[in-house]
């Protein structure tokens, strides 16, 4: 999340406006003119920061993932035990994404249809970075005798695959449902995954 005391950049203001416009009118109806008006800048100023509407949407998604990575990183280096860290990371990777887009679920499918090829490439990178952070906690738990596993990073990739089905980008607006329902499903998946890793 952006530091509230730091001055907002024009780029951040454009991405904040993107979030509001996606919630209000969706990707197709959002125009560069709308964004400029929402921010209070000229249309040319938007193009100083972004080449196209598609790049703005992808940068908006990148920013959501950056916020998630900041949260995961904080958990990796927290003082909690490996089991608590892993549970928090599993639930955060689903719920933080959900919280970032739930207010425009009606336009989510439309947005994803427009940026899907580029997003799929980016997702590989996102998921690999997340898997490496999971791998750090798994290695810590393995060394402490808490987890039973062979390769921490490969197991991290498996945990990413196992929770991907619950991500907003994998679900339709109807399937997203209520946050409490997604949270319950995420906790159930986390329980199942942790039980498979813990030494009994």
MODELLER restraints for C-alpha pairs under 7 A, 6 or more apart:
rsr = mdl.restraints
at = mdl.atoms
rsr.add(forms.Gaussian(group=physical.xy_distance, feature=features.Distance(at['CA:1:A'], at['CA:67:A']), mean=5.41, stdev=0.5))
rsr.add(forms.Gaussian(group=physical.xy_distance, feature=features.Distance(at['CA:11:A'], at['CA:49:A']), mean=6.26, stdev=0.5))
rsr.add(forms.Gaussian(group=physical.xy_distance, feature=features.Distance(at['CA:13:A'], at['CA:39:A']), mean=6.27, stdev=0.5))
rsr.add(forms.Gaussian(group=physical.xy_distance, feature=features.Distance(at['CA:14:A'], at['CA:35:A']), mean=6.62, stdev=0.5))
rsr.add(forms.Gaussian(group=physical.xy_distance, feature=features.Distance(at['CA:14:A'], at['CA:39:A']), mean=6.26, stdev=0.5))
rsr.add(forms.Gaussian(group=physical.xy_distance, feature=features.Distance(at['CA:15:A'], at['CA:60:A']), mean=5.75, stdev=0.5))
rsr.add(forms.Gaussian(group=physical.xy_distance, feature=features.Distance(at['CA:17:A'], at['CA:35:A']), mean=6.19, stdev=0.5))
rsr.add(forms.Gaussian(group=physical.xy_distance, feature=features.Distance(at['CA:17:A'], at['CA:38:A']), mean=6.08, stdev=0.5))
rsr.add(forms.Gaussian(group=physical.xy_distance, feature=features.Distance(at['CA:17:A'], at['CA:39:A']), mean=6.37, stdev=0.5))
rsr.add(forms.Gaussian(group=physical.xy_distance, feature=features.Distance(at['CA:18:A'], at['CA:35:A']), mean=6.69, stdev=0.5))
rsr.add(forms.Gaussian(group=physical.xy_distance, feature=features.Distance(at['CA:21:A'], at['CA:30:A']), mean=6.37, stdev=0.5))
rsr.add(forms.Gaussian(group=physical.xy_distance, feature=features.Distance(at['CA:22:A'], at['CA:104:A']), mean=6.35, stdev=0.5))
rsr.add(forms.Gaussian(group=physical.xy_distance, feature=features.Distance(at['CA:22:A'], at['CA:107:A']), mean=6.82, stdev=0.5))
rsr.add(forms.Gaussian(group=physical.xy_distance, feature=features.Distance(at['CA:23:A'], at['CA:103:A']), mean=6.01, stdev=0.5))
rsr.add(forms.Gaussian(group=physical.xy_distance, feature=features.Distance(at['CA:23:A'], at['CA:104:A']), mean=4.26, stdev=0.5))
rsr.add(forms.Gaussian(group=physical.xy_distance, feature=features.Distance(at['CA:26:A'], at['CA:107:A']), mean=4.85, stdev=0.5))
rsr.add(forms.Gaussian(group=physical.xy_distance, feature=features.Distance(at['CA:27:A'], at['CA:107:A']), mean=6.74, stdev=0.5))
rsr.add(forms.Gaussian(group=physical.xy_distance, feature=features.Distance(at['CA:27:A'], at['CA:110:A']), mean=6.65, stdev=0.5))
rsr.add(forms.Gaussian(group=physical.xy_distance, feature=features.Distance(at['CA:27:A'], at['CA:111:A']), mean=5.36, stdev=0.5))
rsr.add(forms.Gaussian(group=physical.xy_distance, feature=features.Distance(at['CA:32:A'], at['CA:43:A']), mean=6.52, stdev=0.5))
rsr.add(forms.Gaussian(group=physical.xy_distance, feature=features.Distance(at['CA:32:A'], at['CA:53:A']), mean=6.67, stdev=0.5))
rsr.add(forms.Gaussian(group=physical.xy_distance, feature=features.Distance(at['CA:33:A'], at['CA:43:A']), mean=5.84, stdev=0.5))
rsr.add(forms.Gaussian(group=physical.xy_distance, feature=features.Distance(at['CA:36:A'], at['CA:42:A']), mean=5.59, stdev=0.5))
rsr.add(forms.Gaussian(group=physical.xy_distance, feature=features.Distance(at['CA:36:A'], at['CA:43:A']), mean=5.20, stdev=0.5))
rsr.add(forms.Gaussian(group=physical.xy_distance, feature=features.Distance(at['CA:36:A'], at['CA:46:A']), mean=6.44, stdev=0.5))
rsr.add(forms.Gaussian(group=physical.xy_distance, feature=features.Distance(at['CA:50:A'], at['CA:56:A']), mean=6.19, stdev=0.5))
rsr.add(forms.Gaussian(group=physical.xy_distance, feature=features.Distance(at['CA:54:A'], at['CA:115:A']), mean=6.53, stdev=0.5))
rsr.add(forms.Gaussian(group=physical.xy_distance, feature=features.Distance(at['CA:58:A'], at['CA:119:A']), mean=6.99, stdev=0.5))
rsr.add(forms.Gaussian(group=physical.xy_distance, feature=features.Distance(at['CA:64:A'], at['CA:97:A']), mean=6.83, stdev=0.5))
rsr.add(forms.Gaussian(group=physical.xy_distance, feature=features.Distance(at['CA:64:A'], at['CA:100:A']), mean=6.73, stdev=0.5))
rsr.add(forms.Gaussian(group=physical.xy_distance, feature=features.Distance(at['CA:68:A'], at['CA:93:A']), mean=6.62, stdev=0.5))
rsr.add(forms.Gaussian(group=physical.xy_distance, feature=features.Distance(at['CA:68:A'], at['CA:96:A']), mean=6.46, stdev=0.5))
rsr.add(forms.Gaussian(group=physical.xy_distance, feature=features.Distance(at['CA:72:A'], at['CA:89:A']), mean=5.94, stdev=0.5))
rsr.add(forms.Gaussian(group=physical.xy_distance, feature=features.Distance(at['CA:75:A'], at['CA:85:A']), mean=5.94, stdev=0.5))
rsr.add(forms.Gaussian(group=physical.xy_distance, feature=features.Distance(at['CA:76:A'], at['CA:85:A']), mean=6.59, stdev=0.5))
rsr.add(forms.Gaussian(group=physical.xy_distance, feature=features.Distance(at['CA:76:A'], at['CA:133:A']), mean=6.91, stdev=0.5))
rsr.add(forms.Gaussian(group=physical.xy_distance, feature=features.Distance(at['CA:76:A'], at['CA:137:A']), mean=6.21, stdev=0.5))
rsr.add(forms.Gaussian(group=physical.xy_distance, feature=features.Distance(at['CA:82:A'], at['CA:137:A']), mean=5.83, stdev=0.5))
rsr.add(forms.Gaussian(group=physical.xy_distance, feature=features.Distance(at['CA:82:A'], at['CA:140:A']), mean=6.58, stdev=0.5))
rsr.add(forms.Gaussian(group=physical.xy_distance, feature=features.Distance(at['CA:82:A'], at['CA:141:A']), mean=5.14, stdev=0.5))
rsr.add(forms.Gaussian(group=physical.xy_distance, feature=features.Distance(at['CA:86:A'], at['CA:137:A']), mean=6.75, stdev=0.5))
rsr.add(forms.Gaussian(group=physical.xy_distance, feature=features.Distance(at['CA:87:A'], at['CA:190:A']), mean=6.07, stdev=0.5))
rsr.add(forms.Gaussian(group=physical.xy_distance, feature=features.Distance(at['CA:90:A'], at['CA:190:A']), mean=6.26, stdev=0.5))
rsr.add(forms.Gaussian(group=physical.xy_distance, feature=features.Distance(at['CA:91:A'], at['CA:186:A']), mean=5.91, stdev=0.5))
rsr.add(forms.Gaussian(group=physical.xy_distance, feature=features.Distance(at['CA:91:A'], at['CA:187:A']), mean=6.61, stdev=0.5))
rsr.add(forms.Gaussian(group=physical.xy_distance, feature=features.Distance(at['CA:94:A'], at['CA:166:A']), mean=6.47, stdev=0.5))
rsr.add(forms.Gaussian(group=physical.xy_distance, feature=features.Distance(at['CA:94:A'], at['CA:167:A']), mean=5.41, stdev=0.5))
rsr.add(forms.Gaussian(group=physical.xy_distance, feature=features.Distance(at['CA:95:A'], at['CA:183:A']), mean=6.84, stdev=0.5))
rsr.add(forms.Gaussian(group=physical.xy_distance, feature=features.Distance(at['CA:97:A'], at['CA:168:A']), mean=6.84, stdev=0.5))
rsr.add(forms.Gaussian(group=physical.xy_distance, feature=features.Distance(at['CA:98:A'], at['CA:167:A']), mean=6.99, stdev=0.5))
rsr.add(forms.Gaussian(group=physical.xy_distance, feature=features.Distance(at['CA:98:A'], at['CA:168:A']), mean=5.68, stdev=0.5))
rsr.add(forms.Gaussian(group=physical.xy_distance, feature=features.Distance(at['CA:105:A'], at['CA:173:A']), mean=5.07, stdev=0.5))
rsr.add(forms.Gaussian(group=physical.xy_distance, feature=features.Distance(at['CA:106:A'], at['CA:173:A']), mean=5.80, stdev=0.5))
rsr.add(forms.Gaussian(group=physical.xy_distance, feature=features.Distance(at['CA:108:A'], at['CA:173:A']), mean=6.96, stdev=0.5))
rsr.add(forms.Gaussian(group=physical.xy_distance, feature=features.Distance(at['CA:109:A'], at['CA:172:A']), mean=6.43, stdev=0.5))
rsr.add(forms.Gaussian(group=physical.xy_distance, feature=features.Distance(at['CA:127:A'], at['CA:160:A']), mean=6.79, stdev=0.5))
rsr.add(forms.Gaussian(group=physical.xy_distance, feature=features.Distance(at['CA:131:A'], at['CA:153:A']), mean=6.12, stdev=0.5))
rsr.add(forms.Gaussian(group=physical.xy_distance, feature=features.Distance(at['CA:131:A'], at['CA:156:A']), mean=4.54, stdev=0.5))
rsr.add(forms.Gaussian(group=physical.xy_distance, feature=features.Distance(at['CA:131:A'], at['CA:157:A']), mean=4.92, stdev=0.5))
rsr.add(forms.Gaussian(group=physical.xy_distance, feature=features.Distance(at['CA:131:A'], at['CA:160:A']), mean=6.43, stdev=0.5))
rsr.add(forms.Gaussian(group=physical.xy_distance, feature=features.Distance(at['CA:132:A'], at['CA:153:A']), mean=5.64, stdev=0.5))
rsr.add(forms.Gaussian(group=physical.xy_distance, feature=features.Distance(at['CA:132:A'], at['CA:156:A']), mean=6.70, stdev=0.5))
rsr.add(forms.Gaussian(group=physical.xy_distance, feature=features.Distance(at['CA:134:A'], at['CA:156:A']), mean=5.03, stdev=0.5))
rsr.add(forms.Gaussian(group=physical.xy_distance, feature=features.Distance(at['CA:135:A'], at['CA:152:A']), mean=4.52, stdev=0.5))
rsr.add(forms.Gaussian(group=physical.xy_distance, feature=features.Distance(at['CA:135:A'], at['CA:153:A']), mean=4.24, stdev=0.5))
rsr.add(forms.Gaussian(group=physical.xy_distance, feature=features.Distance(at['CA:135:A'], at['CA:156:A']), mean=5.04, stdev=0.5))
rsr.add(forms.Gaussian(group=physical.xy_distance, feature=features.Distance(at['CA:138:A'], at['CA:152:A']), mean=5.33, stdev=0.5))
rsr.add(forms.Gaussian(group=physical.xy_distance, feature=features.Distance(at['CA:139:A'], at['CA:152:A']), mean=5.42, stdev=0.5))
rsr.add(forms.Gaussian(group=physical.xy_distance, feature=features.Distance(at['CA:141:A'], at['CA:147:A']), mean=5.20, stdev=0.5))
rsr.add(forms.Gaussian(group=physical.xy_distance, feature=features.Distance(at['CA:142:A'], at['CA:148:A']), mean=6.24, stdev=0.5))
rsr.add(forms.Gaussian(group=physical.xy_distance, feature=features.Distance(at['CA:142:A'], at['CA:149:A']), mean=6.97, stdev=0.5))
rsr.add(forms.Gaussian(group=physical.xy_distance, feature=features.Distance(at['CA:146:A'], at['CA:198:A']), mean=5.87, stdev=0.5))
rsr.add(forms.Gaussian(group=physical.xy_distance, feature=features.Distance(at['CA:146:A'], at['CA:199:A']), mean=5.82, stdev=0.5))
rsr.add(forms.Gaussian(group=physical.xy_distance, feature=features.Distance(at['CA:147:A'], at['CA:197:A']), mean=5.15, stdev=0.5))
rsr.add(forms.Gaussian(group=physical.xy_distance, feature=features.Distance(at['CA:147:A'], at['CA:198:A']), mean=4.62, stdev=0.5))
rsr.add(forms.Gaussian(group=physical.xy_distance, feature=features.Distance(at['CA:147:A'], at['CA:199:A']), mean=5.52, stdev=0.5))
rsr.add(forms.Gaussian(group=physical.xy_distance, feature=features.Distance(at['CA:148:A'], at['CA:197:A']), mean=5.31, stdev=0.5))
rsr.add(forms.Gaussian(group=physical.xy_distance, feature=features.Distance(at['CA:148:A'], at['CA:198:A']), mean=5.97, stdev=0.5))
rsr.add(forms.Gaussian(group=physical.xy_distance, feature=features.Distance(at['CA:148:A'], at['CA:199:A']), mean=5.59, stdev=0.5))
rsr.add(forms.Gaussian(group=physical.xy_distance, feature=features.Distance(at['CA:149:A'], at['CA:197:A']), mean=6.67, stdev=0.5))
rsr.add(forms.Gaussian(group=physical.xy_distance, feature=features.Distance(at['CA:168:A'], at['CA:176:A']), mean=6.49, stdev=0.5))
